[in-house]
Amino acid sequence: MLDKETLVAWDKRYLWHPFTQMQDWLTEDVVIIERGEGCYLIDTAGNRYIDGTASMWTNVHGHNHPELNTALKAQLDKISHTTLLGYSNIPAIQLAQKLVEITPAGLNKVFYSDNGSTAVEIALKMAYQYWQHKGEPQRKLFIHFDNAYHGDTIGAMSVGGIDSFHTTFDSLLFKGIRVSAPETYRSTRYTDTSGNNTNVKTRWLNAVEAALSENAGQVAGIILEPLIQGAGGMLVAPKGFLKALAVLAKRWETLLIVDEVMTGFGRTGKMWACEHEDVTPDILCTAKGLAAGYLPLAATLTTDDIYNAFLGEYRDLKTFFHGHTFTGNPLACAVALENIAIFERENLISQLQPTLEHFRNRLQDFYALPHVGDVRVCGFAAGVELMKNPDTHTPYPFEEKVGIRVCKEALARGAMLRPLVNTIVLMPPLQISISTVDTLLDIAYSSIAVITER
Ligand SMILES: *Cc1c(COP(=O)(O)O)cnc(C)c1O
């Protein structure tokens, strides 16, 4: 095996890391992960770190999981890849059946791809073409939101709302209707006794309704991340917002597309975020946790109504002309099947609840730190927003890299985190124990204290 020095040298010589200023990277030490064990990542020197962001929000049951490994190896001994273009394969069929069974009733068809961005591209193209088949080709616009993140491909960016990622590419993006969101900072703290934040919710819904009315008959769909916007900073939507949006979409006869790429597979405390508000969307996208964080796999699920609109004679060209080479990859589908089997065997969603409760309660302690402005939590997804002055709502200047410095401190203390600017993200694998939650939060807490009170 190569020694660490060579690995670091080769990394810096040959790799270009995602979302990374490589000029900084080149001057810094590189942690190289060699193995994983449950919720821990182990580097080439044998140091152990809690995987505090579930390896970019993907890991569900922990790393190197015996049953997932067995399922993967069993499929490996049969076949690794075969195409869904013109043929079928066993795990892809079984997984489609299972996904239809476990997603909200009404989602009956599964279209595979291999990452969250493509799941979203597929949703957008499906919705767009659907309206052409329905004789309403003027429905071309998508309503989307400030701070939304749906992926990095051009279509997914077009419905995004994070200026620092998307503005550079503005002239490449297609036109839509971006609805601004009301300020949600601290809104979760100032809720009424039922946990509602009516004011924020009403203002937001009014903005959506205004957009629907101004563009009546031209809206192809509304796309959102249900309950919580992830990459935008772990922004939790007011209770009831998703449900009310679903009602609006129905009333204005447009499609509701939910991007459950982050929220799916138990992340919010239920299997799907949609379940919290009893919503069946017209299209649902899933990816990150679908194959338990083992392999790239995504799916876009939809209704019979949408699927049926694409049926017709071959010569009519109503076909959905879209597909990726590795669509329905058998290895990934086999792991995803075992992922779901573990949820069922262990009754995981209900088993998780005490840990979630503990996680939520302990996060409230962070308000004791003078530079913690807001603590947002939705199931096992949390963001702790740091502020130079929380009272005057003064953020830390971007160039101070406070978030990055906190995460560096946490690394030295044994937890791997990644910030969203000045929001510290805490998103461990679902199968984390209460005592490991405590260790993770202790590390995050002391790292924030050390860096912000220096
Ligand atoms: C991560 C993410 C995506 C993009 O997924 P990739 O697999 O990185 O392309 C899309 N939507 C949401 C909500 C995400 O969190």
The ligand as an SDF file (V2000), in Angstrom:
LIG
                    3D

 15 15  0  0  0  0  0  0  0  0999 V2000
  -27.8340   16.5090   -2.4750 C   0  0  0  0  0  0  0  0  0  0  0  0
  -29.1230   16.9780   -3.0060 C   0  0  0  0  0  0  0  0  0  0  0  0
  -29.3970   16.9420   -4.3910 C   0  0  0  0  0  0  0  0  0  0  0  0
  -28.3550   16.5550   -5.4120 C   0  0  0  0  0  0  0  0  0  0  0  0
  -27.9690   15.2400   -5.2870 O   0  0  0  0  0  0  0  0  0  0  0  0
  -26.6000   14.7410   -5.9850 P   0  0  0  0  0  0  0  0  0  0  0  0
  -26.6110   13.2730   -5.7700 O   0  0  0  0  0  0  0  0  0  0  0  0
  -25.4850   15.4380   -5.2690 O   0  0  0  0  0  0  0  0  0  0  0  0
  -26.6740   15.1250   -7.4080 O   0  0  0  0  0  0  0  0  0  0  0  0
  -30.6480   17.3120   -4.8110 C   0  0  0  0  0  0  0  0  0  0  0  0
  -31.5870   17.6940   -3.9410 N   0  0  0  0  0  0  0  0  0  0  0  0
  -31.3730   17.7470   -2.6160 C   0  0  0  0  0  0  0  0  0  0  0  0
  -32.4650   18.1510   -1.7060 C   0  0  0  0  0  0  0  0  0  0  0  0
  -30.1250   17.3970   -2.1050 C   0  0  0  0  0  0  0  0  0  0  0  0
  -29.8910   17.4880   -0.7900 O   0  0  0  0  0  0  0  0  0  0  0  0
  1  2  1  0
  2  3  1  0
  2 14  2  0
  3  4  1  0
  3 10  2  0
  4  5  1  0
  5  6  1  0
  6  7  2  0
  6  8  1  0
  6  9  1  0
 10 11  1  0
 11 12  2  0
 12 13  1  0
 12 14  1  0
 14 15  1  0
M  END
$$$$
